[in-house]
Amino acid sequence: MPSTPTLSIAQALTRAIVEHRLRPGMKLGEQKLADHFGVSRTLVRQALFQLTQNRLVTLEPARGAFVSTPSVQEAHEVFAVRRMLESEMTRAFVADVTPAKIAALRAHVAAEQTALDGSDASERTELLGDFHVRMAELMGNEVLAQLLGDLNSRCALIMLMYQSASAAAHSHEEHAQIVEALAARDADLAVRLMQEHLLHVEAGLAFDHELPASDLPLSSLLP
């Protein structure tokens, strides 16, 4: 799909949300965004409307656009959908697994480890989330990859709101275990590990967690 100014703005805002630079509840002023990106308010408005489609942005009459603040019920529903979708994806991946696909996943897991050893939290967050999208891409299913990308973006927002500092995930180790089960062509084990992984992430959410705040200007939080 060719890039357009509207798509570029939507992608930039999505990345800022996923990387936890734009916080839940933050106001996204059209004029400030237009000035930042050097475009018209009309293009910004179109980009914000796109982001309402996957629930990353909420448009409120007479108030404007805000980064969404997903509810506890929505958080549970998103993870329920992911378990259903990714369980079947994992089983299908095993059915058509190849050494090249396993090598690609192992390379991704190695990149996760490098990010975990470093200090770039946004890179770490992005890589850990992208593991699931990478599986869909390696299957050659663009629709599935897009669906998982949208769900992953919503999960990043949910985790920003509700994940406790102590729960940070053994996601990397669990990804590595999933890859080895895929390499062994053990579909039942791989599916069980994927389900347990997503359950562990959800179980690590603290629904009384205080919403992170940011007093930085919007322009400093955008690429």
C-alpha positions as CSV (number, residue, x, y, z in Angstrom):
1,M,0.0,0.0,0.0
2,P,1.5,3.4,-1.0
3,S,2.2,5.8,1.8
4,T,0.1,8.9,2.0
5,P,0.4,11.9,4.4
6,T,-2.6,10.6,6.3
7,L,-1.2,7.1,6.6
8,S,2.2,8.5,7.7
9,I,0.7,10.5,10.5
10,A,-1.4,7.6,11.6
11,Q,1.6,5.3,11.7
12,A,3.7,7.9,13.6
13,L,1.0,8.3,16.2
14,T,0.5,4.5,16.5
15,R,4.2,4.1,17.1
16,A,4.3,6.8,19.7
17,I,1.4,5.1,21.5
18,V,2.9,1.6,21.2
19,E,6.2,2.9,22.5
20,H,4.5,4.5,25.5
21,R,5.4,8.0,24.5
22,L,1.8,9.1,24.2
23,R,-0.1,8.2,27.3
24,P,-3.7,7.0,27.8
25,G,-6.0,10.0,28.2
26,M,-3.6,12.5,26.5
27,K,-5.3,15.1,24.4
28,L,-4.2,15.1,20.7
29,G,-4.8,18.7,19.6
30,E,-5.4,18.9,15.9
31,Q,-3.6,22.2,15.4
32,K,-0.5,21.1,17.4
33,L,-0.3,17.9,15.4
34,A,-0.8,19.8,12.1
35,D,2.1,22.2,13.1
36,H,4.3,19.3,14.2
37,F,3.8,17.3,11.0
38,G,3.6,20.4,8.7
39,V,0.2,19.4,7.2
40,S,-3.3,20.7,7.3
41,R,-5.7,20.0,10.1
42,T,-7.9,18.1,7.6
43,L,-5.1,15.5,7.1
44,V,-4.6,15.2,10.9
45,R,-8.3,14.8,11.4
46,Q,-8.3,11.9,8.8
47,A,-5.4,10.2,10.6
48,L,-7.1,10.5,14.0
49,F,-10.3,9.0,12.5
50,Q,-8.2,6.1,11.2
51,L,-6.9,5.4,14.7
52,T,-10.4,5.3,16.1
53,Q,-11.0,2.2,14.0
54,N,-8.7,0.1,16.1
55,R,-9.6,1.9,19.3
56,L,-6.3,3.6,19.9
57,V,-7.9,7.1,19.8
58,T,-11.3,8.3,21.1
59,L,-13.1,11.2,19.5
60,E,-15.3,13.1,22.0
61,P,-17.8,15.7,20.7
62,A,-16.8,19.3,21.5
63,R,-13.7,18.1,23.3
64,G,-11.5,16.6,20.6
65,A,-9.3,13.5,20.3
66,F,-7.7,11.6,23.1
67,V,-5.5,8.6,23.4
68,S,-7.9,5.8,24.5
69,T,-8.1,4.5,28.0
70,P,-9.2,0.9,27.7
71,S,-11.4,-0.5,30.4
72,V,-10.7,-3.6,32.5
73,Q,-13.4,-5.5,30.6
74,E,-11.9,-4.5,27.2
75,A,-8.5,-5.6,28.4
76,H,-9.9,-9.1,29.3
77,E,-11.7,-9.3,25.9
78,V,-8.6,-8.3,23.9
79,F,-6.6,-11.1,25.5
80,A,-9.4,-13.6,25.1
81,V,-9.5,-12.8,21.3
82,R,-5.7,-13.1,21.1
83,R,-5.7,-16.5,22.8
84,M,-8.3,-17.8,20.3
85,L,-6.6,-16.3,17.3
86,E,-3.0,-17.1,18.2
87,S,-3.7,-20.7,19.3
88,E,-4.9,-21.5,15.8
89,M,-2.1,-19.5,14.2
90,T,0.4,-21.5,16.2
91,R,-1.1,-24.8,15.2
92,A,-1.1,-23.7,11.5
93,F,2.5,-22.5,11.8
94,V,3.6,-26.0,12.9
95,A,1.8,-27.6,10.0
96,D,3.9,-25.6,7.5
97,V,7.1,-25.0,9.5
98,T,10.4,-24.8,7.7
99,P,14.0,-24.4,8.9
100,A,14.1,-20.9,7.4
101,K,11.0,-19.8,9.4
102,I,12.5,-21.2,12.6
103,A,15.8,-19.4,11.9
104,A,13.9,-16.1,11.4
105,L,12.1,-16.5,14.7
106,R,15.3,-17.4,16.5
107,A,16.9,-14.2,15.1
108,H,13.9,-12.2,16.4
109,V,14.3,-13.8,19.9
110,A,18.0,-13.0,19.8
111,A,17.1,-9.4,19.0
112,E,14.8,-9.4,22.0
113,Q,17.6,-10.5,24.2
114,T,19.8,-7.7,22.9
115,A,17.1,-5.2,23.6
116,L,16.5,-6.6,27.1
117,D,20.3,-6.2,27.8
118,G,20.1,-2.5,26.6
119,S,18.4,0.5,27.9
120,D,15.9,1.3,25.1
121,A,12.6,0.5,26.6
122,S,10.6,1.4,23.5
123,E,12.7,-1.0,21.4
124,R,12.2,-3.7,23.9
125,T,8.4,-3.2,24.0
126,E,8.2,-3.1,20.2
127,L,10.2,-6.3,19.7
128,L,8.4,-8.3,22.4
129,G,5.0,-7.4,20.8
130,D,6.2,-7.9,17.2
131,F,7.1,-11.6,17.9
132,H,3.5,-12.5,17.4
133,V,3.1,-10.4,14.2
134,R,6.4,-11.9,12.9
135,M,4.9,-15.4,13.1
136,A,1.9,-14.3,11.0
137,E,4.3,-12.6,8.5
138,L,6.4,-15.8,8.1
139,M,3.2,-17.7,7.3
140,G,2.6,-15.3,4.4
141,N,-0.8,-14.2,5.8
142,E,-1.0,-10.4,5.5
143,V,-4.5,-10.2,6.9
144,L,-3.6,-12.1,10.0
145,A,-0.4,-10.0,10.4
146,Q,-2.5,-6.8,10.2
147,L,-5.1,-8.1,12.7
148,L,-2.4,-9.1,15.2
149,G,-0.6,-5.7,14.6
150,D,-3.9,-3.9,15.5
151,L,-4.4,-6.1,18.6
152,N,-0.8,-5.7,19.6
153,S,-1.2,-1.9,19.5
154,R,-4.3,-2.2,21.8
155,C,-2.3,-4.5,24.1
156,A,0.5,-2.0,24.3
157,L,-2.0,0.6,25.6
158,I,-3.6,-1.8,28.0
159,M,-0.2,-2.9,29.4
160,L,0.9,0.7,29.8
161,M,-2.2,1.3,31.9
162,Y,-2.3,-1.9,33.9
163,Q,1.0,-3.7,33.9
164,S,2.8,-3.6,37.2
165,A,6.5,-3.0,37.4
166,S,7.1,-6.4,39.1
167,A,5.3,-8.3,36.3
168,A,7.4,-7.6,33.4
169,A,7.3,-10.4,31.7
170,H,9.1,-13.4,31.1
171,S,7.9,-12.8,27.6
172,H,11.3,-13.3,26.1
173,E,11.9,-16.6,27.7
174,E,8.4,-17.8,26.8
175,H,8.9,-16.7,23.2
176,A,12.1,-18.8,23.1
177,Q,10.2,-21.9,24.5
178,I,7.5,-21.4,21.9
179,V,10.1,-21.3,19.1
180,E,11.7,-24.6,20.3
181,A,8.3,-26.3,20.4
182,L,7.6,-25.1,16.8
183,A,11.0,-26.3,15.7
184,A,10.2,-29.7,17.2
185,R,6.9,-29.7,15.3
186,D,5.1,-30.3,18.6
187,A,1.8,-28.6,17.9
188,D,0.1,-29.4,21.1
189,L,3.0,-28.1,23.2
190,A,3.4,-25.0,21.1
191,V,-0.3,-24.1,21.4
192,R,-0.2,-24.8,25.2
193,L,2.9,-22.6,25.6
194,M,1.3,-19.8,23.5
195,Q,-1.9,-19.9,25.6
196,E,0.1,-19.9,28.8
197,H,2.2,-17.0,27.6
198,L,-0.8,-14.8,26.9
199,L,-2.4,-15.9,30.2
200,H,0.8,-14.9,32.1
201,V,0.8,-11.5,30.4
202,E,-2.8,-10.9,31.3
203,A,-2.3,-12.2,34.9
204,G,0.5,-9.7,35.3
205,L,-1.9,-6.8,34.8
206,A,-2.7,-4.8,38.0
207,F,-6.2,-3.3,37.4
208,D,-5.8,-0.9,40.3
209,H,-2.6,0.4,38.8
210,E,-2.4,4.2,38.8
211,L,-2.5,5.8,35.3
212,P,1.0,7.0,34.2
213,A,1.1,10.7,33.7
214,S,3.1,12.9,31.4
215,D,3.6,16.6,31.7
216,L,5.9,16.9,28.6
217,P,4.7,18.9,25.6
218,L,3.1,16.8,22.8
219,S,5.8,17.8,20.3
220,S,8.6,16.3,22.4
221,L,6.8,12.9,22.5
222,L,6.4,12.5,18.7
223,P,9.0,11.4,16.1
